[in-house]
Amino acid sequence: MTHKNSLARVVLFIFVGLILGGIMSEALGALFGELGVLLNAGGYDNSVHKVFTTAAEYSIGFPDNGGPIIIDLYLVKFALGFGFKVNLLSAVGMGIALYIMKWSGER
């Protein structure tokens, strides 16, 4: 990392790329799902829809029932949990964001 690529800037570009890629993935998944319904090609269960919407999900602090871990200290109550979902286009979006970060900034 050079002086223009601080850790905060790298993390920012990674998160922006992941978020934009996830949004693109959901939009394209909905588009190809509707096309599958219109063309009678399996509806939302077609393979192209699955490519865009299948994701690897990781979570910390969420038990099997879907709720966060709650720590009740009588005066203060905390709900702890963190979830992460990565799919094909979010990884592509992250790569594009890092490429843009490489060529942007001060020269």
C-alpha positions in Angstrom: 0.0 0.0 0.0 1.3 3.4 -0.9 0.6 6.6 1.0 -2.4 7.3 -1.2 -4.0 3.9 -0.5 -4.6 4.0 3.3 -6.3 1.1 5.0 -9.5 3.1 5.5 -9.6 3.9 1.8 -9.1 0.2 0.8 -11.8 -0.9 3.2 -14.2 1.8 1.9 -13.7 0.7 -1.7 -14.1 -3.0 -0.8 -17.4 -2.3 1.0 -18.7 0.0 -1.7 -17.8 -2.6 -4.3 -19.5 -5.4 -2.4 -22.6 -3.4 -1.8 -22.9 -2.3 -5.4 -22.2 -5.8 -6.7 -24.9 -7.2 -4.3 -27.4 -4.7 -5.6 -26.6 -5.5 -9.2 -26.9 -9.2 -8.4 -30.3 -8.8 -6.9 -31.5 -6.7 -9.8 -30.2 -9.2 -12.5 -31.5 -12.1 -10.5 -35.0 -10.6 -10.5 -34.7 -9.7 -14.2 -33.7 -13.3 -15.2 -36.3 -14.7 -12.8 -39.1 -12.8 -14.5 -37.7 -13.7 -17.9 -37.8 -17.3 -16.8 -41.5 -16.9 -16.0 -42.3 -15.0 -19.2 -40.4 -17.5 -21.5 -41.7 -20.5 -19.6 -38.1 -21.5 -18.8 -38.5 -22.8 -15.3 -39.7 -19.5 -13.7 -37.5 -18.4 -10.8 -36.0 -21.8 -10.6 -33.9 -21.4 -13.8 -30.1 -21.8 -13.8 -29.3 -18.2 -14.8 -31.3 -16.8 -11.9 -29.5 -19.2 -9.5 -26.1 -18.1 -10.7 -26.9 -14.5 -9.8 -28.7 -15.0 -6.6 -26.8 -18.0 -4.9 -24.6 -16.6 -2.2 -22.3 -17.9 0.5 -23.6 -16.6 3.9 -21.6 -16.3 7.1 -22.9 -15.1 10.4 -21.5 -14.6 13.8 -23.8 -14.2 16.8 -27.0 -15.3 15.1 -28.4 -18.5 16.6 -30.4 -21.0 14.5 -33.7 -19.3 15.3 -32.6 -16.2 13.4 -32.3 -13.7 16.2 -29.2 -12.0 17.5 -27.5 -12.8 20.8 -29.0 -10.6 23.5 -27.0 -9.6 26.6 -29.3 -8.2 29.2 -27.4 -6.3 32.0 -30.6 -4.9 33.5 -29.7 -1.3 32.9 -28.4 -1.8 29.4 -29.4 -4.5 26.8 -27.1 -5.4 23.9 -28.0 -7.3 20.7 -24.9 -8.7 19.1 -24.6 -10.2 15.6 -22.9 -9.8 12.3 -23.8 -11.3 8.9 -21.9 -11.4 5.6 -23.3 -12.5 2.2 -21.1 -12.8 -0.8 -22.2 -13.8 -4.3 -20.7 -13.8 -7.8 -21.4 -10.1 -8.7 -20.5 -8.8 -5.3 -17.0 -10.3 -5.8 -16.8 -8.8 -9.3 -18.0 -5.4 -7.9 -15.2 -5.6 -5.3 -12.6 -6.3 -7.9 -13.8 -3.4 -10.1 -13.8 -1.1 -7.1 -10.3 -2.0 -6.2 -9.2 -1.5 -9.8 -10.8 2.0 -9.8 -9.1 2.7 -6.5 -5.8 1.8 -8.0 -6.1 4.4 -10.7 -7.9 7.1 -8.8 -6.5 9.4 -6.2 -3.6 11.9 -6.2 -0.8 11.5 -8.7 
